[in-house]
Amino acid sequence: MQSVDNAAEQIEFDRRIVEEQKIEPSDWMPEDYRKNLIRQMSQHAHSEVIGMQPEGNWITRAPSLRRKAVLLSKVQDEAGHGLYLYSATESLGVSRSELIEALQTGVAKYASIFNYPTLTWADVGAIGWLVDGAAIVNQISLQRTSYGPYARAMIRICKEESFHQRQGYEIMYELAHGSPEQKAMAQDAMNRNWWPALMMFGPHDSDSAHSGRSMQWKIKRVSNDDLRQKFIDQTVPQIEVLGLEMPDPEIKWNEEKGQYDSGEINWEEFYQVINGSGPCNYQRLKHHKKAHQDGEWVREAVRAYSEKQQTKKENVA
């Protein structure tokens, strides 16, 4: 049962949410709001970090020095996004080590798209164009999320993701207007990444366990289905410019609705991947654990330096 103080704080919190005021780390917030934020923000951070892997293994195989430099910069940006989001999540009273442990033990999730293989160079283009394009559609709305540190982190992330989407589309455009073999490679990569990209927005709103509360608290500003439809509507004309065949034969313009109709997603595949049975789930987490273990000496050095500085302060005092 809520105390009188908590009831008053709840009323004030609700008022601020309704009036579009940002909630800051030092403000009172319901525990469920805090937990919901930790879940969503940490999942976002994990996705950025795990998402470095599918493209990272193409840096040394990129077809030109320019492509290497651009891809290297992009992967480095993703690491920075993870850092911003982990730091923002820590403002909710959870440690980085707790977040990493939740990821590595399977308690925390990350975007299902990153459990698919990058078979050809065209996959790098498809990821930049489709995956980062889908991310931008979602993240633009998150710039207005109710939690201040999350909203501010998204401003810079969205600017960089816009660059990522453009470099991906450039790769696809070059391939689609290249040799027949290159065009076929672009078509194949788009076909394989199209449905996983649509799955990134999550299940239908009626099947989502968290969307309702997230929308109520204005953590999430637009529903899964509306975001997915917006992505489809903006991406189909881009496919036409590429001159590629539609990855979904059911895509067609609906004059009455003013949007594109499309086929149904294979939700069984989505839940299998989310629950750990995707093509690369084991590989992605194994690589993350190894990299984390290999970097332990850095964390030890940081702790030792911090303890040394603290000892010096105590001796001076």
C-alpha positions, 0 to 999 in steps of 0.5 A: 500500500502506498504511503502518503508521501509516495502517493503525492510523488506519484501524482507529481510524476504523473503530472510531469509525464502528461505535461511532457516534462523530462524525468531526471535521475535525481527525480522520484519515479515509480519502481516499475518505470525504472525497471522498464527503462533499464530493460529497454535502454540496456537492450538498446545498448546491448544491440549496439555492441553486439551489432558491431560483430556482423559488420566488423568481420568485413572491415579487412575484406571491404573492396576498397580503402575508402570502404574500409575507412567508412566501415571502420568509422561506422563500427566505431560509432556503434561502440560509442552508441553502446557507451552512451546508452550504458552510461545513461542506464547506469544513471538509474542505479544499475552498474555496468557489470550487472548489465553485461552479466545480464547480457551474457547469461541470456537474461537481457535481450538484444535486437534479433537482427544481429543473430543473422550472418553477413554472407557477402559484402552486400549484407554490409550495405543491407544492414546499413540501409535496412537495419540502421534505417529501421533503427532511425525510424524508431530512434527519432521518436525516442528523442522525445522519450520521457527520461532525460538522459535517454532522450539526450543520448538519442540526439547524437545517436540519430545523427550518426545513424543517419550517416550509417543509413546513407552509406549502406544505401550507397553500397546497395546503389553501386551494387544494384547498378553494377554487373549482373552478379553484383545486382544479384548479390544486392537482391539476395542480401535485401531479400534475406535482411528484409524480414529480420529488419521488420522484426526489429520493431517487435511483435504486434502491439496486441502481443507486446508485453511492454508496449502498453506501459511504455506508451503510458509513461511516454518512454515509447512514443509510437507503437510497434506497428505504426513504426513498422508501417512508417519504415515500409512506406519510406523504404519501398520507394527506395527499392524502386530507385535501386531497380530491385524486385520487392522482397515481399511479393505482397507489397502493394500501394493501398490508395484508400489507406494511403500506405503500402500493404505487405505480407505477414511476418513469420513470428515463429522465427522471430521468437525462436531467434529471440529465445536463442535459437537464431543462426548466430546467437551462440556465436555472437555471445561467445565472441562477446564473452571472449572480448570481455574476458580479454579486456579484464586487464584494462578494468583491473588497471582502472580499479588499481589506479582508482584505489591508488588515487583514493589512498593518496587522498586519504593520506593527505586528509 
